[in-house]
Amino acid sequence: MELTSLLKRIVGDRFVLTDREKLENYILDETPIHIRPRPASNLILVKPSNTQEVSEILKIANQYRIPVYPRGGGSGLAGGAIPTRNGIILSLERMNRIEIDRENLMAVAEAGVTLEKLIKTAEEAELFFPLHPGDESAQIGGLISTNAGGTRAVKFGIMRNYVKGLEIVLPTGEVLRLGGRLQKNNAGYDLMHLIIGSEGTLAIITKAIIKLYPKFEATATLVIPFENRQDAINSVPKILQGGVMPLAIEYVERELMEKTAKHLGEVWQVKEGRCYLLVIVAEQSREEMLNQSLKIAEICKNYGAMEPLFAEPKEDQDRILRIRSNIYLTLKSEMIDTLDVTVPPASIGKLIEEVDRIAEKYDTRLPAYGHAGDGNLHIHIMDEGRDEEYYEKLRSEIYDAAVKLGGTITGEHGIGKVRVRSLMKYMDEKQLEIMRKIKEIFDPNNILNPEAVIP
Ligand SMILES: Cc1cc2nc3c(=O)[nH]c(=O)nc-3n(C[C@H](O)[C@H](O)[C@H](O)COP(=O)(O)OP(=O)(O)OC[C@H]3O[C@@H](n4cnc5c(N)ncnc54)[C@H](O)[C@@H]3O)c2cc1C
């Protein structure tokens, strides 16, 4: 029996698609067009509704050595979900049930639940999911597979810090349940944390147990203007060393906020300064929130900051976050690449100095913004109509600078299919050898997302 029929027997006719037109929204992701890998031509899209169906699909794929590309919201920035060989696209979108466990402050969510739904469902239960990667159409499975970060990672960390349990399906079709509704679990090697960030190359995530927090009583967003980016960035470690722990410390440039606001049909209202720190303060009392905000403004003033804008109404704060989250999509058509380097937080000043030096050396501009509180900056290489060799040189210089500062080539977007060569260049051979062996143990026939991370 041919493959399509076998799959239709598992999930039903309606949920197996081969017509190319219907696959258009499933063969690409948000990776910059210039570096995006090309999708294969012969693809089958399958949409299972539960873990059992995922298991049966993988058993068949493994038996016939057919590549399987797990897909979440398709918002990835490293080509991870792009199906580069003929095979199966496995969309988890139908697996979107979620339950809130108020007793344990946790959410139990299927992999196809979107970030938007998780945030909303937690709020309805008077709880809070702090993390906010910029695209709310991302799904739980994708967020965990990329170990996503985002704007509000300073206080409670990245996706890995929220995952307490996982249900996964191995390429052999076996179902494993890792962790649980547990704050502590020390039984043997931590396989759960191996799956987090594995970008769909070791197993399919079908369900997750995610830690939530009590809702904050009082939050505010400070927009702190600076004349130059060196001063702005240098004040970031001082805020963290000053005994305050905001939810977010973002670095952005005025030109980008104005351009993005216009792109969204809005107007950016802060006219002072050339760049800003966007700091989100969240506390269990308004008094404490105001104390923290004053302390942060004071620290930044010592570094040349101007009078901050203090936004407290939720709609004002949401508007600032919305503009910040859409910078990438606003610039996407003009760029060659978006780099995601991360350095020790206290070295972020040196990183921006290096970026300035490299921009001058190449007589180009390198728009930079990002999660300064985590030492993570997104640096855009803009399209100047030059050849690939020029862009590759620029990319390598920025990576060299970050690695020399004790940093890494990617803090949150992952390796996917577009950073594999750089991973080979910057990772030592022993680590690569161990990673290859881990891949072979989980996926001996190399059917899961081949060509991603560790080819
Ligand atoms: C405007 C914009 C802003 C963004 N901002 C941020 C940000 O601030 N921080 C950040 O970290 N990222 C950010 N991203 C990138 C992206 O949103 C994240 O990488 C997100 O985690 C991807 O989730 P997704 O569901 O869209 O995954 P997809 O793109 O569908 O897939 C990503 C990877 O996960 C794998 N995968 C997906 N689902 C599963 C599953 N169930 N089991 C196993 N593997 C699976 C895929 O194979 C692929 O390798 C942004 C993207 C955009 C477009």
The ligand as a Tripos MOL2 file, in Angstrom:
@<TRIPOS>MOLECULE
LIG
   53    58     1     0     0
SMALL
NO_CHARGES

@<TRIPOS>ATOM
      1 C1          8.6670   38.3060   14.6770 C.3       1 LIG1
      2 C2          9.3900   37.1940   15.3380 C.ar      1 LIG1
      3 C3          9.9300   37.4020   16.5840 C.ar      1 LIG1
      4 C4         10.5980   36.3550   17.2380 C.ar      1 LIG1
      5 N1         11.1120   36.5940   18.4770 N.ar      1 LIG1
      6 C5         11.7540   35.5880   19.1160 C.ar      1 LIG1
      7 C6         12.3060   35.8090   20.4130 C.ar      1 LIG1
      8 O1         12.1980   36.8960   20.9660 O.2       1 LIG1
      9 N2         12.9490   34.7740   21.0150 N.ar      1 LIG1
     10 C7         13.0550   33.5350   20.4250 C.ar      1 LIG1
     11 O2         13.6420   32.6280   21.0210 O.2       1 LIG1
     12 N3         12.5530   33.3080   19.1810 N.ar      1 LIG1
     13 C8         11.9110   34.3070   18.5310 C.ar      1 LIG1
     14 N4         11.4090   34.0820   17.2780 N.ar      1 LIG1
     15 C9         11.6230   32.7670   16.6360 C.3       1 LIG1
     16 C10        10.4950   31.7650   16.8740 C.3       1 LIG1
     17 O3          9.3070   32.3870   17.2080 O.3       1 LIG1
     18 C11        10.8950   30.7500   17.8880 C.3       1 LIG1
     19 O4         12.0280   30.0520   17.4240 O.3       1 LIG1
     20 C12         9.7840   29.7530   18.2440 C.3       1 LIG1
     21 O5         10.2060   29.0080   19.3250 O.3       1 LIG1
     22 C13         9.4600   28.8220   17.1000 C.3       1 LIG1
     23 O6          8.2690   28.1300   17.4100 O.3       1 LIG1
     24 P1          7.3370   27.5410   16.2500 P.3       1 LIG1
     25 O7          6.2370   26.7770   16.9060 O.co2     1 LIG1
     26 O8          6.9500   28.5860   15.3000 O.co2     1 LIG1
     27 O9          8.3470   26.4930   15.5940 O.3       1 LIG1
     28 P2          8.6460   26.0680   14.0970 P.3       1 LIG1
     29 O10         9.2580   27.1820   13.3370 O.co2     1 LIG1
     30 O11         7.4650   25.4050   13.5130 O.co2     1 LIG1
     31 O12         9.7750   24.9540   14.3910 O.3       1 LIG1
     32 C14        10.9730   25.3190   15.0360 C.3       1 LIG1
     33 C15        11.7830   24.0420   15.2790 C.3       1 LIG1
     34 O13        11.1280   23.2280   16.2340 O.3       1 LIG1
     35 C16        10.8300   21.9340   15.6840 C.3       1 LIG1
     36 N5          9.5150   21.5340   16.2120 N.ar      1 LIG1
     37 C17         8.3600   22.2340   16.1420 C.ar      1 LIG1
     38 N6          7.3740   21.5770   16.7910 N.ar      1 LIG1
     39 C18         7.9400   20.4340   17.2940 C.ar      1 LIG1
     40 C19         7.4580   19.3280   18.0900 C.ar      1 LIG1
     41 N7          6.1980   19.2700   18.5090 N.pl3     1 LIG1
     42 N8          8.3220   18.3300   18.4090 N.ar      1 LIG1
     43 C20         9.6050   18.3780   17.9940 C.ar      1 LIG1
     44 N9         10.1390   19.3980   17.2470 N.ar      1 LIG1
     45 C21         9.3000   20.4070   16.9160 C.ar      1 LIG1
     46 C22        10.8570   22.1300   14.1810 C.3       1 LIG1
     47 O14        11.2010   20.9490   13.5060 O.3       1 LIG1
     48 C23        11.9450   23.1870   14.0260 C.3       1 LIG1
     49 O15        13.2260   22.5930   14.0400 O.3       1 LIG1
     50 C24        10.7270   35.0990   16.6080 C.ar      1 LIG1
     51 C25        10.1850   34.8830   15.3330 C.ar      1 LIG1
     52 C26         9.5250   35.9240   14.7010 C.ar      1 LIG1
     53 C27         8.9510   35.6690   13.3500 C.3       1 LIG1
@<TRIPOS>BOND
     1     1     2 1
     2     2     3 ar
     3     2    52 ar
     4     3     4 ar
     5     4     5 ar
     6     4    50 ar
     7     5     6 ar
     8     6     7 ar
     9     6    13 1
    10     7     8 2
    11     7     9 ar
    12     9    10 ar
    13    10    11 2
    14    10    12 ar
    15    12    13 ar
    16    13    14 ar
    17    14    15 1
    18    14    50 ar
    19    15    16 1
    20    16    17 1
    21    16    18 1
    22    18    19 1
    23    18    20 1
    24    20    21 1
    25    20    22 1
    26    22    23 1
    27    23    24 1
    28    24    25 2
    29    24    26 1
    30    24    27 1
    31    27    28 1
    32    28    29 2
    33    28    30 1
    34    28    31 1
    35    31    32 1
    36    32    33 1
    37    33    34 1
    38    33    48 1
    39    34    35 1
    40    35    36 1
    41    35    46 1
    42    36    37 ar
    43    36    45 ar
    44    37    38 ar
    45    38    39 ar
    46    39    40 ar
    47    39    45 ar
    48    40    41 1
    49    40    42 ar
    50    42    43 ar
    51    43    44 ar
    52    44    45 ar
    53    46    47 1
    54    46    48 1
    55    48    49 1
    56    50    51 ar
    57    51    52 ar
    58    52    53 1
@<TRIPOS>SUBSTRUCTURE
     1 LIG1         1 GROUP 0 **** ****
